[in-house]
Amino acid sequence: MRTLLLGGLLLGGALAAPRVGQHDGYTRLVFDLPAATTASSRVAGQSVTVTLGAPLKADQGPLSASGVTAYAVAGRTVTVTLARGHGSAKVSVLPAASGQPARLVIDVPSSVAASAVPARPVTASPTPARPPAVVTRVASTAAANRPRIVLDAGHGGIDPGAVSRWVKEEDVTLDVALRTRAELVQHGVDVILTRSRDQHLSADKRRDLAARSNMANNGVVSAFVSIHVNSAGPGAQGIETYYFGQPLAGGNRSLAVLENGGGSVGEELTRQAAGTAQKELGDILAQAKISFSRQLAQKVQSRLIAATGAVNRGVQTDAFYVIKNPTTPAILVEVGFGSSPVEGPKLASAAYRERLAQALAAAILDFLNTK
């Protein structure tokens, strides 16, 4: 075996990052557990999601091994992103033995051909006498009928977004996106992430935003949700959700400029997006998309406010470049003010981010009419 990555920092007895080993024919991920526990698992799209009976420390990161590209841990949910063309995994829980702690083991075939072999999803348990559980992709006919959405974790890489003494926007948006994906996958929704780690899609802001937006135009996508964190004076608080269009009367244009890259670049992209919004006023198909986008925005705003008790800044329209092109309902949500001495510390909390993610997922499921 060749060890590629060592992880597993202790926090309150629960470990997070996996040890990753490359074997002949498969890649093995090992997550140390605080105790023997049950694990139910499933494959949806290119994600393997395992629900544990005990929580682990929240963590996520890229993986550089055959068949896998990233992992995310959020409470009792472990999600592994498979490489393109891979659709199966073997999942098992091993009890503590020989000085080793209990372990969650995920084996992913390293060849696409081996990964395509179908098998039935089952539930893993820590009973040593039973063989490892096998989990594979759902049959292609079922996969074709699953809804698919794009989650855009705003900023990343060379663009950290808004930064305060409490949080960096790029960190909060990625964590909320990963947690939201984990919940949606549990309900049979395919989720495409515009980024799964701290990265930009292009050093050119226009191309970066366009690349994110274009992910909603490849195949059948039911919704595009871009996640951001607001910034203003210390007194500003609350959550607000936007769909694409001209700014509401009296609206503050500086937010669109900021999220469109800031400075002269942000000004130029905002002018272009505003021009698109003006043209869409007479386009029937564009108006239909905007109508559905408004419905999605209203559901998201309502769920987030109910879950957090945050100040309700309402549903608005503005010329955000990242949501101007998708041919599907598209929204941008500002989940709070990182600059606020009230909301900044909350956004730094894993528990609060989980609350945001659960509410966001519930709103999306409601919009998709999916239980």
Secondary structure, DSSP 4 states (H G I P E B T S, - for coil): -EEEE-----BTTB--SPEEEEETTEEEEEEE-SS---EEEEEETTEEEEEEEEEEEEEEEEEEETTEEEEEEEEEEEEEEEPTT--EEEEEEE--BTTBPPEEEEEEESSHHHHT------EE-S-TTSPPEEEEPPPHHHHHHS-EEEEEE--BTTB--SB-SS-BHHHHHHHHHHHHHHHHHHTT-EEEES-SSS--S-SSHHHHHHHHHHGGGSS--SEEEEEEEE--STT---EEEEEESSPPTT--THHHHHHTTSHHHHHHHHHHHHHHHHHHTT-HHHHHHHHHHHHHHHHHHHHHHHHH---EEEEEEE--GGGSS-SS-EEEEEEEETT-TTHHHHHT-HHHHHHHHHHHHHHHHHHHT--
